[in-house]
Amino acid sequence: MIRNMGKLDCALRVFVIAPAAIVVALLLGAGTVVGIVLFVVAGIMLASATTAFCPTYVLLGISTHPRGVHRVGHHLRHGHA
């Protein structure tokens, strides 16, 4: 798995952006088109923060991970650090 998001980026998505999108969606109406779009945005923010991977960052060629784009998992399965 590739990680391209740092801890601050993940925390902002989980504790600021997603809750704000949910609150605004509820205020505007959960069944409205804008409300549904905001719920989807909140879900995407939570999913990307959970995996520490943002596909948009790949397209833009950026990374907020302290070590740049960081691969995890593959080498650890074979006992390499």
C-alpha positions in Angstrom: 0.0 0.0 0.0 1.2 3.5 -0.8 0.9 6.3 1.8 1.1 9.9 0.6 -0.6 11.7 3.5 0.9 12.9 6.8 -0.6 12.7 10.2 -1.7 16.4 10.2 -3.4 16.0 6.9 -5.3 12.9 8.1 -6.3 14.6 11.3 -7.6 17.6 9.5 -9.7 15.4 7.3 -11.1 13.4 10.2 -11.7 16.1 12.8 -12.4 19.2 10.7 -13.3 18.6 7.1 -15.6 15.5 7.4 -17.5 16.8 10.4 -18.0 20.2 8.8 -19.3 18.6 5.6 -21.7 16.5 7.7 -23.0 19.4 9.7 -23.5 21.6 6.6 -25.2 18.7 4.8 -27.6 18.3 7.8 -28.3 22.0 7.9 -29.0 22.2 4.1 -31.1 19.0 4.2 -29.8 15.5 4.1 -32.0 14.6 1.1 -31.0 17.5 -1.1 -28.5 17.1 -3.9 -26.0 19.3 -2.0 -26.6 17.4 1.2 -25.9 14.1 -0.5 -22.8 15.4 -2.2 -21.5 16.7 1.1 -22.1 13.3 2.7 -20.1 11.7 -0.1 -17.3 14.2 0.3 -17.2 13.4 4.1 -17.1 9.7 3.3 -14.2 10.2 0.9 -12.3 12.3 3.4 -12.8 9.7 6.1 -11.7 6.8 3.8 -8.6 8.7 2.5 -7.6 9.6 6.1 -8.0 6.0 7.2 -5.8 4.6 4.5 -3.4 7.7 4.5 -3.7 7.6 0.7 -5.2 10.4 -1.5 -5.6 9.6 -5.2 -5.7 13.3 -6.0 -2.3 13.8 -4.5 -1.0 11.1 -6.9 -2.4 13.0 -9.9 -0.9 16.3 -8.7 2.4 14.7 -7.8 2.4 15.8 -4.2 2.7 14.1 -0.8 2.3 15.4 2.8 3.9 12.2 4.2 7.1 13.2 6.1 9.2 10.8 3.9 7.4 11.6 0.6 5.5 8.7 -1.0 6.0 5.8 1.3 5.2 2.2 0.5 4.2 -0.1 3.4 3.2 -3.7 3.8 5.0 -5.3 0.8 8.5 -5.5 2.3 7.2 -6.3 5.8 5.5 -9.5 4.7 8.9 -10.9 3.6 10.6 -10.0 6.8 12.5 -7.0 5.5 12.4 -3.7 7.3 
